[in-house]
Amino acid sequence: MNHANIPVWAIELGKSRSGLCALTPESTALIVVDLQNAFLAPGGTLANPHARDIVPNVNAIAQALRRRGGRVVFLRHTVSDDPRYKLTEWQARMVPRTADGDFQLRAGTFGHQLYPELDVSAHDLTVDKHRFSAFLPNSSDLDTILRQWGIDTLVITGTVTNVCCESTARDANMLGYKVVFVSDATAAFTDEEHNATLLSMATVFADVRDSSATIELISSAPGPAKESCLAATYFLDHDSPSVSQFATEACKGIGGEREKAVALYYAVRDGIRYDAYRIDFSRDGFRASRALADGYGFCISKAALLCAAARRVGIPARMGFGDVRNHLSTEKLRTKMKTDIFIFHGYSELWIEGRWIKATPAFNLSLCTKFGVLPLEFDGRTDSLFHPFKADGSLHMEYLQDRGTFSDIPFDLIHSTWAAQMKQTRGNLDARLEGDFGEDGARERTVTEPR
């Protein structure tokens, strides 16, 4: 690991300017820069031995931030023949490269893959970049993603300190992000290069601290802002009499917040039937009270009801979204959508005993039985997310991309993204389907199962 040696005056100057004595975890993202096999695996042309030493610190920060509802993004430096990403002759001379080094960073190669000792969660995001800084327009869409998530603070880790880490941190600062640069979770080839960057970061661009201080900053952050995670909204309308009564009755005689969260989960999961054939794509169709009135809903409206009910009993809650490849479907639904990829699948996140816990109340127990799917249980302590396999071992649900968490349903963003997908696949979301989704699934399952 590089030996950090920043003058005391620089540290004090940086502290007086940054004023970063606290952060909000749910609007913070850990950026892990280029911790790929090409840079970490022993014997490679680009291998930096110092980079292997920082992996435990990076993992510890990632785990601390996930526990508090923050986001983790892994960047991969990518070499491509696409003319948009080609370096000029002058750029190529400035960065000595070899044919072997270029090959190691091409998509699909061993060198391009993330280092296997990294702690990568299913809900983390991996972004390929084509320039040293991830924030350049012809490098990646990282800035767009972070702004969709509502991120305002970045924690920079990875390699190489004085190249991609520094370039990304400088541009992040210029784009208005608050930046934490972690001295013992970044790695350069030499101590001189490492410390030159730390000095520049500390005096102008970032709050520089070690991994222990960074984890303390994350862990000591206050809980979620009550005004955004407890408020009634148009979609999470817990001020409606029906949602208020639903929440009160589900939690009757129950004391602790975790126990209340569990009771609400099962009340939504099994009390509101999942029906993919009768989804109302209007604004009203996304409301918590609408799912309650109909007695059925889909992933977003059921998650909205769980969030609204949780807020009603004083549990902070927010909406989460991700793209999934859904194998729990029917021939009618696949024909309508012309894809098995469901964009902006909805789930809930509840603030329970000091941390965000994911809960997915979409599929009711009777539906799971008909489709031969293991029902999702929820204990209020661990994330409740879809199983990748059915009870018989066949594919069920694959998480492809996390879209982030929101204090309310981003209706316009969801609709525009869905419209773009349907234009590409030539599917039709608006068409209602006749029949019973559960019965159709049970019938197709009977036909396809071996006798």
Contacts in CASP RR format, 6 or more apart in sequence:
PFRMAT RR
TARGET T0000
AUTHOR 0000-0000-0000
METHOD contacts of the structure
MODEL  1
MNHANIPVWAIELGKSRSGLCALTPESTALIVVDLQNAFLAPGGTLANPH
ARDIVPNVNAIAQALRRRGGRVVFLRHTVSDDPRYKLTEWQARMVPRTAD
GDFQLRAGTFGHQLYPELDVSAHDLTVDKHRFSAFLPNSSDLDTILRQWG
IDTLVITGTVTNVCCESTARDANMLGYKVVFVSDATAAFTDEEHNATLLS
MATVFADVRDSSATIELISSAPGPAKESCLAATYFLDHDSPSVSQFATEA
CKGIGGEREKAVALYYAVRDGIRYDAYRIDFSRDGFRASRALADGYGFCI
SKAALLCAAARRVGIPARMGFGDVRNHLSTEKLRTKMKTDIFIFHGYSEL
WIEGRWIKATPAFNLSLCTKFGVLPLEFDGRTDSLFHPFKADGSLHMEYL
QDRGTFSDIPFDLIHSTWAAQMKQTRGNLDARLEGDFGEDGARERTVTEP
R
1 50 0 8 1.000
1 53 0 8 1.000
1 54 0 8 1.000
1 184 0 8 1.000
1 187 0 8 1.000
2 50 0 8 1.000
2 161 0 8 1.000
2 184 0 8 1.000
2 186 0 8 1.000
2 187 0 8 1.000
2 188 0 8 1.000
2 190 0 8 1.000
2 191 0 8 1.000
2 194 0 8 1.000
2 195 0 8 1.000
3 191 0 8 1.000
3 194 0 8 1.000
4 183 0 8 1.000
4 184 0 8 1.000
4 194 0 8 1.000
4 195 0 8 1.000
4 198 0 8 1.000
4 210 0 8 1.000
5 191 0 8 1.000
5 195 0 8 1.000
6 183 0 8 1.000
6 195 0 8 1.000
6 198 0 8 1.000
6 199 0 8 1.000
6 202 0 8 1.000
6 208 0 8 1.000
7 199 0 8 1.000
10 199 0 8 1.000
10 202 0 8 1.000
10 203 0 8 1.000
11 202 0 8 1.000
11 208 0 8 1.000
13 202 0 8 1.000
13 203 0 8 1.000
14 202 0 8 1.000
14 203 0 8 1.000
14 207 0 8 1.000
14 208 0 8 1.000
15 207 0 8 1.000
18 178 0 8 1.000
18 206 0 8 1.000
18 207 0 8 1.000
19 207 0 8 1.000
20 178 0 8 1.000
20 180 0 8 1.000
20 207 0 8 1.000
20 217 0 8 1.000
22 217 0 8 1.000
22 220 0 8 1.000
22 221 0 8 1.000
22 222 0 8 1.000
23 153 0 8 1.000
23 178 0 8 1.000
23 180 0 8 1.000
23 217 0 8 1.000
23 218 0 8 1.000
23 221 0 8 1.000
24 152 0 8 1.000
24 153 0 8 1.000
24 221 0 8 1.000
24 222 0 8 1.000
24 225 0 8 1.000
25 65 0 8 1.000
25 68 0 8 1.000
25 69 0 8 1.000
25 70 0 8 1.000
25 218 0 8 1.000
25 221 0 8 1.000
25 223 0 8 1.000
26 68 0 8 1.000
26 69 0 8 1.000
26 70 0 8 1.000
26 224 0 8 1.000
26 318 0 8 1.000
26 356 0 8 1.000
26 405 0 8 1.000
27 70 0 8 1.000
27 149 0 8 1.000
27 150 0 8 1.000
27 151 0 8 1.000
27 152 0 8 1.000
27 153 0 8 1.000
28 65 0 8 1.000
28 70 0 8 1.000
28 71 0 8 1.000
28 151 0 8 1.000
28 152 0 8 1.000
28 153 0 8 1.000
28 154 0 8 1.000
28 155 0 8 1.000
28 218 0 8 1.000
29 70 0 8 1.000
29 71 0 8 1.000
29 72 0 8 1.000
29 73 0 8 1.000
29 146 0 8 1.000
29 149 0 8 1.000
29 151 0 8 1.000
29 153 0 8 1.000
29 154 0 8 1.000
29 155 0 8 1.000
30 58 0 8 1.000
30 61 0 8 1.000
30 62 0 8 1.000
30 65 0 8 1.000
30 70 0 8 1.000
30 71 0 8 1.000
30 72 0 8 1.000
30 73 0 8 1.000
30 154 0 8 1.000
30 155 0 8 1.000
30 157 0 8 1.000
31 73 0 8 1.000
31 75 0 8 1.000
31 134 0 8 1.000
31 154 0 8 1.000
31 155 0 8 1.000
31 156 0 8 1.000
31 157 0 8 1.000
31 168 0 8 1.000
31 172 0 8 1.000
32 58 0 8 1.000
32 62 0 8 1.000
32 72 0 8 1.000
32 73 0 8 1.000
32 74 0 8 1.000
32 75 0 8 1.000
32 118 0 8 1.000
32 157 0 8 1.000
32 158 0 8 1.000
33 75 0 8 1.000
33 134 0 8 1.000
33 156 0 8 1.000
33 157 0 8 1.000
33 158 0 8 1.000
33 159 0 8 1.000
33 164 0 8 1.000
33 165 0 8 1.000
33 168 0 8 1.000
33 186 0 8 1.000
34 75 0 8 1.000
34 76 0 8 1.000
34 77 0 8 1.000
34 158 0 8 1.000
34 159 0 8 1.000
34 160 0 8 1.000
34 164 0 8 1.000
35 51 0 8 1.000
35 55 0 8 1.000
35 58 0 8 1.000
35 74 0 8 1.000
35 114 0 8 1.000
35 115 0 8 1.000
35 118 0 8 1.000
35 158 0 8 1.000
35 159 0 8 1.000
36 76 0 8 1.000
36 77 0 8 1.000
36 105 0 8 1.000
36 111 0 8 1.000
36 112 0 8 1.000
36 113 0 8 1.000
36 114 0 8 1.000
36 115 0 8 1.000
37 104 0 8 1.000
37 110 0 8 1.000
37 111 0 8 1.000
37 112 0 8 1.000
37 113 0 8 1.000
37 114 0 8 1.000
37 115 0 8 1.000
37 116 0 8 1.000
38 44 0 8 1.000
38 45 0 8 1.000
38 46 0 8 1.000
38 47 0 8 1.000
38 77 0 8 1.000
38 101 0 8 1.000
38 104 0 8 1.000
38 105 0 8 1.000
38 111 0 8 1.000
38 112 0 8 1.000
39 46 0 8 1.000
39 47 0 8 1.000
39 48 0 8 1.000
39 51 0 8 1.000
39 115 0 8 1.000
39 159 0 8 1.000
39 160 0 8 1.000
40 47 0 8 1.000
40 48 0 8 1.000
40 51 0 8 1.000
40 52 0 8 1.000
40 55 0 8 1.000
40 115 0 8 1.000
40 159 0 8 1.000
41 47 0 8 1.000
41 110 0 8 1.000
41 111 0 8 1.000
41 115 0 8 1.000
42 49 0 8 1.000
42 52 0 8 1.000
44 104 0 8 1.000
45 98 0 8 1.000
45 100 0 8 1.000
45 101 0 8 1.000
45 104 0 8 1.000
46 101 0 8 1.000
46 104 0 8 1.000
46 105 0 8 1.000
48 159 0 8 1.000
48 160 0 8 1.000
48 187 0 8 1.000
48 188 0 8 1.000
48 189 0 8 1.000
50 159 0 8 1.000
50 187 0 8 1.000
50 188 0 8 1.000
50 189 0 8 1.000
50 194 0 8 1.000
51 158 0 8 1.000
51 159 0 8 1.000
51 160 0 8 1.000
51 187 0 8 1.000
52 115 0 8 1.000
53 187 0 8 1.000
54 157 0 8 1.000
54 158 0 8 1.000
54 159 0 8 1.000
54 184 0 8 1.000
54 185 0 8 1.000
54 186 0 8 1.000
54 187 0 8 1.000
55 115 0 8 1.000
55 117 0 8 1.000
55 118 0 8 1.000
57 157 0 8 1.000
57 182 0 8 1.000
57 184 0 8 1.000
57 185 0 8 1.000
57 211 0 8 1.000
58 118 0 8 1.000
58 119 0 8 1.000
58 157 0 8 1.000
58 158 0 8 1.000
58 185 0 8 1.000
58 211 0 8 1.000
59 117 0 8 1.000
59 118 0 8 1.000
59 119 0 8 1.000
60 211 0 8 1.000
60 215 0 8 1.000
61 155 0 8 1.000
61 157 0 8 1.000
61 182 0 8 1.000
61 185 0 8 1.000
61 211 0 8 1.000
61 214 0 8 1.000
61 215 0 8 1.000
61 218 0 8 1.000
62 72 0 8 1.000
62 119 0 8 1.000
62 121 0 8 1.000
62 124 0 8 1.000
63 119 0 8 1.000
64 215 0 8 1.000
64 218 0 8 1.000
64 219 0 8 1.000
65 71 0 8 1.000
65 72 0 8 1.000
65 155 0 8 1.000
65 218 0 8 1.000
66 72 0 8 1.000
66 121 0 8 1.000
66 123 0 8 1.000
67 355 0 8 1.000
67 356 0 8 1.000
68 218 0 8 1.000
68 219 0 8 1.000
68 221 0 8 1.000
68 355 0 8 1.000
68 356 0 8 1.000
69 349 0 8 1.000
69 355 0 8 1.000
69 356 0 8 1.000
69 405 0 8 1.000
70 356 0 8 1.000
71 124 0 8 1.000
71 125 0 8 1.000
71 149 0 8 1.000
71 151 0 8 1.000
71 402 0 8 1.000
71 404 0 8 1.000
72 121 0 8 1.000
72 124 0 8 1.000
72 125 0 8 1.000
73 124 0 8 1.000
73 125 0 8 1.000
73 126 0 8 1.000
73 127 0 8 1.000
73 142 0 8 1.000
73 145 0 8 1.000
73 146 0 8 1.000
74 114 0 8 1.000
74 118 0 8 1.000
74 120 0 8 1.000
74 124 0 8 1.000
74 125 0 8 1.000
74 126 0 8 1.000
74 127 0 8 1.000
75 126 0 8 1.000
75 127 0 8 1.000
75 128 0 8 1.000
75 129 0 8 1.000
75 134 0 8 1.000
75 140 0 8 1.000
75 142 0 8 1.000
75 164 0 8 1.000
75 168 0 8 1.000
76 112 0 8 1.000
76 113 0 8 1.000
76 114 0 8 1.000
76 126 0 8 1.000
76 127 0 8 1.000
76 128 0 8 1.000
76 129 0 8 1.000
77 105 0 8 1.000
77 129 0 8 1.000
77 130 0 8 1.000
77 132 0 8 1.000
77 164 0 8 1.000
78 85 0 8 1.000
78 105 0 8 1.000
78 106 0 8 1.000
78 107 0 8 1.000
78 112 0 8 1.000
78 128 0 8 1.000
78 129 0 8 1.000
78 130 0 8 1.000
79 85 0 8 1.000
79 102 0 8 1.000
79 103 0 8 1.000
79 105 0 8 1.000
79 106 0 8 1.000
79 130 0 8 1.000
80 106 0 8 1.000
80 107 0 8 1.000
80 130 0 8 1.000
82 130 0 8 1.000
84 130 0 8 1.000
84 138 0 8 1.000
85 130 0 8 1.000
85 131 0 8 1.000
85 138 0 8 1.000
87 95 0 8 1.000
103 109 0 8 1.000
104 110 0 8 1.000
104 111 0 8 1.000
104 112 0 8 1.000
105 111 0 8 1.000
105 112 0 8 1.000
106 112 0 8 1.000
107 128 0 8 1.000
114 120 0 8 1.000
114 126 0 8 1.000
120 126 0 8 1.000
122 385 0 8 1.000
122 399 0 8 1.000
123 358 0 8 1.000
123 399 0 8 1.000
123 402 0 8 1.000
124 402 0 8 1.000
125 145 0 8 1.000
125 401 0 8 1.000
125 402 0 8 1.000
127 134 0 8 1.000
127 140 0 8 1.000
127 141 0 8 1.000
127 142 0 8 1.000
127 145 0 8 1.000
128 140 0 8 1.000
129 139 0 8 1.000
129 140 0 8 1.000
129 142 0 8 1.000
129 164 0 8 1.000
130 138 0 8 1.000
130 139 0 8 1.000
130 140 0 8 1.000
131 138 0 8 1.000
131 139 0 8 1.000
131 167 0 8 1.000
132 163 0 8 1.000
132 164 0 8 1.000
132 167 0 8 1.000
132 168 0 8 1.000
133 139 0 8 1.000
133 164 0 8 1.000
133 167 0 8 1.000
133 168 0 8 1.000
133 170 0 8 1.000
133 171 0 8 1.000
134 140 0 8 1.000
134 142 0 8 1.000
134 164 0 8 1.000
134 168 0 8 1.000
134 171 0 8 1.000
135 142 0 8 1.000
135 143 0 8 1.000
135 168 0 8 1.000
135 171 0 8 1.000
135 172 0 8 1.000
135 175 0 8 1.000
136 171 0 8 1.000
143 175 0 8 1.000
146 154 0 8 1.000
146 177 0 8 1.000
148 403 0 8 1.000
148 404 0 8 1.000
148 413 0 8 1.000
149 404 0 8 1.000
149 405 0 8 1.000
151 177 0 8 1.000
152 176 0 8 1.000
152 177 0 8 1.000
152 178 0 8 1.000
153 177 0 8 1.000
153 178 0 8 1.000
153 179 0 8 1.000
153 180 0 8 1.000
154 169 0 8 1.000
154 172 0 8 1.000
154 177 0 8 1.000
154 178 0 8 1.000
154 179 0 8 1.000
154 180 0 8 1.000
155 180 0 8 1.000
155 182 0 8 1.000
155 214 0 8 1.000
156 165 0 8 1.000
156 168 0 8 1.000
156 169 0 8 1.000
156 172 0 8 1.000
156 179 0 8 1.000
156 180 0 8 1.000
156 181 0 8 1.000
156 182 0 8 1.000
156 186 0 8 1.000
156 206 0 8 1.000
157 165 0 8 1.000
157 182 0 8 1.000
157 185 0 8 1.000
157 186 0 8 1.000
158 164 0 8 1.000
158 165 0 8 1.000
158 185 0 8 1.000
158 186 0 8 1.000
158 187 0 8 1.000
159 165 0 8 1.000
159 186 0 8 1.000
159 187 0 8 1.000
159 188 0 8 1.000
160 187 0 8 1.000
160 188 0 8 1.000
160 189 0 8 1.000
160 193 0 8 1.000
161 186 0 8 1.000
161 187 0 8 1.000
161 188 0 8 1.000
161 193 0 8 1.000
161 194 0 8 1.000
161 197 0 8 1.000
161 198 0 8 1.000
162 188 0 8 1.000
162 193 0 8 1.000
162 194 0 8 1.000
162 196 0 8 1.000
162 197 0 8 1.000
165 181 0 8 1.000
165 186 0 8 1.000
165 197 0 8 1.000
166 197 0 8 1.000
166 200 0 8 1.000
166 201 0 8 1.000
169 179 0 8 1.000
169 181 0 8 1.000
169 201 0 8 1.000
169 205 0 8 1.000
169 206 0 8 1.000
170 205 0 8 1.000
172 179 0 8 1.000
173 179 0 8 1.000
173 204 0 8 1.000
173 205 0 8 1.000
173 206 0 8 1.000
178 207 0 8 1.000
179 201 0 8 1.000
179 205 0 8 1.000
179 206 0 8 1.000
179 207 0 8 1.000
180 206 0 8 1.000
180 207 0 8 1.000
180 208 0 8 1.000
180 209 0 8 1.000
180 214 0 8 1.000
180 217 0 8 1.000
181 198 0 8 1.000
181 201 0 8 1.000
181 202 0 8 1.000
181 205 0 8 1.000
181 206 0 8 1.000
181 207 0 8 1.000
181 208 0 8 1.000
182 208 0 8 1.000
182 209 0 8 1.000
182 210 0 8 1.000
182 211 0 8 1.000
182 214 0 8 1.000
183 198 0 8 1.000
183 208 0 8 1.000
183 209 0 8 1.000
183 210 0 8 1.000
184 210 0 8 1.000
184 211 0 8 1.000
185 210 0 8 1.000
185 211 0 8 1.000
185 214 0 8 1.000
186 194 0 8 1.000
186 197 0 8 1.000
187 194 0 8 1.000
188 194 0 8 1.000
188 197 0 8 1.000
198 208 0 8 1.000
201 208 0 8 1.000
202 208 0 8 1.000
209 217 0 8 1.000
223 316 0 8 1.000
223 351 0 8 1.000
223 354 0 8 1.000
224 316 0 8 1.000
224 318 0 8 1.000
224 351 0 8 1.000
224 356 0 8 1.000
226 316 0 8 1.000
228 318 0 8 1.000
228 407 0 8 1.000
229 311 0 8 1.000
229 316 0 8 1.000
229 317 0 8 1.000
229 318 0 8 1.000
229 351 0 8 1.000
229 407 0 8 1.000
230 311 0 8 1.000
230 314 0 8 1.000
230 316 0 8 1.000
230 317 0 8 1.000
231 311 0 8 1.000
231 407 0 8 1.000
232 238 0 8 1.000
232 239 0 8 1.000
232 308 0 8 1.000
232 311 0 8 1.000
233 407 0 8 1.000
233 408 0 8 1.000
233 409 0 8 1.000
234 283 0 8 1.000
234 287 0 8 1.000
234 408 0 8 1.000
235 283 0 8 1.000
235 286 0 8 1.000
235 287 0 8 1.000
235 288 0 8 1.000
235 304 0 8 1.000
235 308 0 8 1.000
235 408 0 8 1.000
235 409 0 8 1.000
235 411 0 8 1.000
236 288 0 8 1.000
236 304 0 8 1.000
236 307 0 8 1.000
236 308 0 8 1.000
236 311 0 8 1.000
236 317 0 8 1.000
236 319 0 8 1.000
236 408 0 8 1.000
236 409 0 8 1.000
237 243 0 8 1.000
237 287 0 8 1.000
237 288 0 8 1.000
237 289 0 8 1.000
237 308 0 8 1.000
238 244 0 8 1.000
238 247 0 8 1.000
238 288 0 8 1.000
238 308 0 8 1.000
238 309 0 8 1.000
238 311 0 8 1.000
238 312 0 8 1.000
240 288 0 8 1.000
240 289 0 8 1.000
242 289 0 8 1.000
242 292 0 8 1.000
242 293 0 8 1.000
243 288 0 8 1.000
243 289 0 8 1.000
243 292 0 8 1.000
243 305 0 8 1.000
243 308 0 8 1.000
243 309 0 8 1.000
243 312 0 8 1.000
244 312 0 8 1.000
246 267 0 8 1.000
246 292 0 8 1.000
246 305 0 8 1.000
246 309 0 8 1.000
247 264 0 8 1.000
247 308 0 8 1.000
247 309 0 8 1.000
247 310 0 8 1.000
247 312 0 8 1.000
247 313 0 8 1.000
248 312 0 8 1.000
248 313 0 8 1.000
250 263 0 8 1.000
250 264 0 8 1.000
250 267 0 8 1.000
250 309 0 8 1.000
251 260 0 8 1.000
251 263 0 8 1.000
251 264 0 8 1.000
251 313 0 8 1.000
254 260 0 8 1.000
254 263 0 8 1.000
257 314 0 8 1.000
257 315 0 8 1.000
257 352 0 8 1.000
257 353 0 8 1.000
258 352 0 8 1.000
258 353 0 8 1.000
258 380 0 8 1.000
258 381 0 8 1.000
260 310 0 8 1.000
260 313 0 8 1.000
260 315 0 8 1.000
261 310 0 8 1.000
261 315 0 8 1.000
261 350 0 8 1.000
261 352 0 8 1.000
261 357 0 8 1.000
261 359 0 8 1.000
261 378 0 8 1.000
261 380 0 8 1.000
262 378 0 8 1.000
262 379 0 8 1.000
262 380 0 8 1.000
264 306 0 8 1.000
264 309 0 8 1.000
264 310 0 8 1.000
264 313 0 8 1.000
265 306 0 8 1.000
265 359 0 8 1.000
265 361 0 8 1.000
265 378 0 8 1.000
265 380 0 8 1.000
265 384 0 8 1.000
266 378 0 8 1.000
267 309 0 8 1.000
268 302 0 8 1.000
268 305 0 8 1.000
268 306 0 8 1.000
268 309 0 8 1.000
268 361 0 8 1.000
269 302 0 8 1.000
269 361 0 8 1.000
269 362 0 8 1.000
269 363 0 8 1.000
269 364 0 8 1.000
269 365 0 8 1.000
269 375 0 8 1.000
269 376 0 8 1.000
269 378 0 8 1.000
270 364 0 8 1.000
270 365 0 8 1.000
270 366 0 8 1.000
271 295 0 8 1.000
271 364 0 8 1.000
272 291 0 8 1.000
272 292 0 8 1.000
272 295 0 8 1.000
272 296 0 8 1.000
272 297 0 8 1.000
272 302 0 8 1.000
272 305 0 8 1.000
272 361 0 8 1.000
272 364 0 8 1.000
273 295 0 8 1.000
273 296 0 8 1.000
273 297 0 8 1.000
273 364 0 8 1.000
273 366 0 8 1.000
273 367 0 8 1.000
274 296 0 8 1.000
274 297 0 8 1.000
274 298 0 8 1.000
274 299 0 8 1.000
274 302 0 8 1.000
274 362 0 8 1.000
274 363 0 8 1.000
274 364 0 8 1.000
274 367 0 8 1.000
274 437 0 8 1.000
275 296 0 8 1.000
275 297 0 8 1.000
275 298 0 8 1.000
275 437 0 8 1.000
276 298 0 8 1.000
276 329 0 8 1.000
276 330 0 8 1.000
276 333 0 8 1.000
276 433 0 8 1.000
276 437 0 8 1.000
277 332 0 8 1.000
277 333 0 8 1.000
277 432 0 8 1.000
277 433 0 8 1.000
277 434 0 8 1.000
277 435 0 8 1.000
277 436 0 8 1.000
277 437 0 8 1.000
278 296 0 8 1.000
278 297 0 8 1.000
278 432 0 8 1.000
278 433 0 8 1.000
279 285 0 8 1.000
279 297 0 8 1.000
279 298 0 8 1.000
279 429 0 8 1.000
280 290 0 8 1.000
281 415 0 8 1.000
281 418 0 8 1.000
281 429 0 8 1.000
281 430 0 8 1.000
283 411 0 8 1.000
284 290 0 8 1.000
285 291 0 8 1.000
285 301 0 8 1.000
286 300 0 8 1.000
286 301 0 8 1.000
286 304 0 8 1.000
286 409 0 8 1.000
286 411 0 8 1.000
287 301 0 8 1.000
287 304 0 8 1.000
288 301 0 8 1.000
288 304 0 8 1.000
288 305 0 8 1.000
288 307 0 8 1.000
288 308 0 8 1.000
288 309 0 8 1.000
289 308 0 8 1.000
290 301 0 8 1.000
291 297 0 8 1.000
291 301 0 8 1.000
291 302 0 8 1.000
291 304 0 8 1.000
291 305 0 8 1.000
292 305 0 8 1.000
298 362 0 8 1.000
299 342 0 8 1.000
299 345 0 8 1.000
299 346 0 8 1.000
299 347 0 8 1.000
299 360 0 8 1.000
299 362 0 8 1.000
300 319 0 8 1.000
300 344 0 8 1.000
300 346 0 8 1.000
300 409 0 8 1.000
300 414 0 8 1.000
302 361 0 8 1.000
302 362 0 8 1.000
303 319 0 8 1.000
303 320 0 8 1.000
303 346 0 8 1.000
303 347 0 8 1.000
303 348 0 8 1.000
303 360 0 8 1.000
303 361 0 8 1.000
303 362 0 8 1.000
304 319 0 8 1.000
304 409 0 8 1.000
305 361 0 8 1.000
306 317 0 8 1.000
306 348 0 8 1.000
306 350 0 8 1.000
306 359 0 8 1.000
306 361 0 8 1.000
307 317 0 8 1.000
307 318 0 8 1.000
307 319 0 8 1.000
307 348 0 8 1.000
307 350 0 8 1.000
308 317 0 8 1.000
310 316 0 8 1.000
310 317 0 8 1.000
310 348 0 8 1.000
310 350 0 8 1.000
311 317 0 8 1.000
315 350 0 8 1.000
315 351 0 8 1.000
315 352 0 8 1.000
316 350 0 8 1.000
316 351 0 8 1.000
317 348 0 8 1.000
317 349 0 8 1.000
317 350 0 8 1.000
317 351 0 8 1.000
318 348 0 8 1.000
318 349 0 8 1.000
318 356 0 8 1.000
318 405 0 8 1.000
318 406 0 8 1.000
318 407 0 8 1.000
319 346 0 8 1.000
319 347 0 8 1.000
319 348 0 8 1.000
319 349 0 8 1.000
319 405 0 8 1.000
319 406 0 8 1.000
319 407 0 8 1.000
319 408 0 8 1.000
319 409 0 8 1.000
320 346 0 8 1.000
320 347 0 8 1.000
320 348 0 8 1.000
320 349 0 8 1.000
320 358 0 8 1.000
320 403 0 8 1.000
320 404 0 8 1.000
320 405 0 8 1.000
320 406 0 8 1.000
321 344 0 8 1.000
321 345 0 8 1.000
321 346 0 8 1.000
321 347 0 8 1.000
321 402 0 8 1.000
321 403 0 8 1.000
321 404 0 8 1.000
321 405 0 8 1.000
321 406 0 8 1.000
321 414 0 8 1.000
322 343 0 8 1.000
322 344 0 8 1.000
322 345 0 8 1.000
322 346 0 8 1.000
322 347 0 8 1.000
322 399 0 8 1.000
322 400 0 8 1.000
322 401 0 8 1.000
322 402 0 8 1.000
322 403 0 8 1.000
322 404 0 8 1.000
323 341 0 8 1.000
323 342 0 8 1.000
323 343 0 8 1.000
323 344 0 8 1.000
323 345 0 8 1.000
323 399 0 8 1.000
323 400 0 8 1.000
323 401 0 8 1.000
323 403 0 8 1.000
324 341 0 8 1.000
324 342 0 8 1.000
324 345 0 8 1.000
324 386 0 8 1.000
324 397 0 8 1.000
324 398 0 8 1.000
324 399 0 8 1.000
324 400 0 8 1.000
325 340 0 8 1.000
325 341 0 8 1.000
325 342 0 8 1.000
325 397 0 8 1.000
325 398 0 8 1.000
325 400 0 8 1.000
326 340 0 8 1.000
326 341 0 8 1.000
326 342 0 8 1.000
326 345 0 8 1.000
326 397 0 8 1.000
327 340 0 8 1.000
327 390 0 8 1.000
327 394 0 8 1.000
327 395 0 8 1.000
327 396 0 8 1.000
327 397 0 8 1.000
327 398 0 8 1.000
328 363 0 8 1.000
328 371 0 8 1.000
328 373 0 8 1.000
328 396 0 8 1.000
328 397 0 8 1.000
329 340 0 8 1.000
330 437 0 8 1.000
330 438 0 8 1.000
330 440 0 8 1.000
330 441 0 8 1.000
330 444 0 8 1.000
331 440 0 8 1.000
331 444 0 8 1.000
332 433 0 8 1.000
332 435 0 8 1.000
332 440 0 8 1.000
333 433 0 8 1.000
333 437 0 8 1.000
334 340 0 8 1.000
336 427 0 8 1.000
336 428 0 8 1.000
336 429 0 8 1.000
336 431 0 8 1.000
336 433 0 8 1.000
337 422 0 8 1.000
337 425 0 8 1.000
337 427 0 8 1.000
337 428 0 8 1.000
337 429 0 8 1.000
338 425 0 8 1.000
338 426 0 8 1.000
338 427 0 8 1.000
339 421 0 8 1.000
339 425 0 8 1.000
339 427 0 8 1.000
341 400 0 8 1.000
341 421 0 8 1.000
343 403 0 8 1.000
343 417 0 8 1.000
343 418 0 8 1.000
343 421 0 8 1.000
344 403 0 8 1.000
344 414 0 8 1.000
344 417 0 8 1.000
344 418 0 8 1.000
345 362 0 8 1.000
346 360 0 8 1.000
346 362 0 8 1.000
347 358 0 8 1.000
347 359 0 8 1.000
347 360 0 8 1.000
347 362 0 8 1.000
347 385 0 8 1.000
348 358 0 8 1.000
348 359 0 8 1.000
348 360 0 8 1.000
348 361 0 8 1.000
349 356 0 8 1.000
349 357 0 8 1.000
349 358 0 8 1.000
349 359 0 8 1.000
349 405 0 8 1.000
350 356 0 8 1.000
350 357 0 8 1.000
350 359 0 8 1.000
350 380 0 8 1.000
351 357 0 8 1.000
352 380 0 8 1.000
352 381 0 8 1.000
353 381 0 8 1.000
356 405 0 8 1.000
357 380 0 8 1.000
357 381 0 8 1.000
357 382 0 8 1.000
357 383 0 8 1.000
357 384 0 8 1.000
358 383 0 8 1.000
358 384 0 8 1.000
358 385 0 8 1.000
359 378 0 8 1.000
359 380 0 8 1.000
359 383 0 8 1.000
359 384 0 8 1.000
360 376 0 8 1.000
360 384 0 8 1.000
360 385 0 8 1.000
360 386 0 8 1.000
361 376 0 8 1.000
361 378 0 8 1.000
363 371 0 8 1.000
363 373 0 8 1.000
363 375 0 8 1.000
363 376 0 8 1.000
365 375 0 8 1.000
367 373 0 8 1.000
367 437 0 8 1.000
367 438 0 8 1.000
368 374 0 8 1.000
368 375 0 8 1.000
370 438 0 8 1.000
370 439 0 8 1.000
370 441 0 8 1.000
370 442 0 8 1.000
370 445 0 8 1.000
371 390 0 8 1.000
371 438 0 8 1.000
371 441 0 8 1.000
371 442 0 8 1.000
371 445 0 8 1.000
372 390 0 8 1.000
372 391 0 8 1.000
372 392 0 8 1.000
372 445 0 8 1.000
373 387 0 8 1.000
373 390 0 8 1.000
373 391 0 8 1.000
373 396 0 8 1.000
374 387 0 8 1.000
374 390 0 8 1.000
374 391 0 8 1.000
374 396 0 8 1.000
376 384 0 8 1.000
376 385 0 8 1.000
376 386 0 8 1.000
376 387 0 8 1.000
377 384 0 8 1.000
378 384 0 8 1.000
385 399 0 8 1.000
386 396 0 8 1.000
386 397 0 8 1.000
386 399 0 8 1.000
387 396 0 8 1.000
387 397 0 8 1.000
388 395 0 8 1.000
388 396 0 8 1.000
388 397 0 8 1.000
388 398 0 8 1.000
389 395 0 8 1.000
389 396 0 8 1.000
390 396 0 8 1.000
392 449 0 8 1.000
418 429 0 8 1.000
422 428 0 8 1.000
422 429 0 8 1.000
END
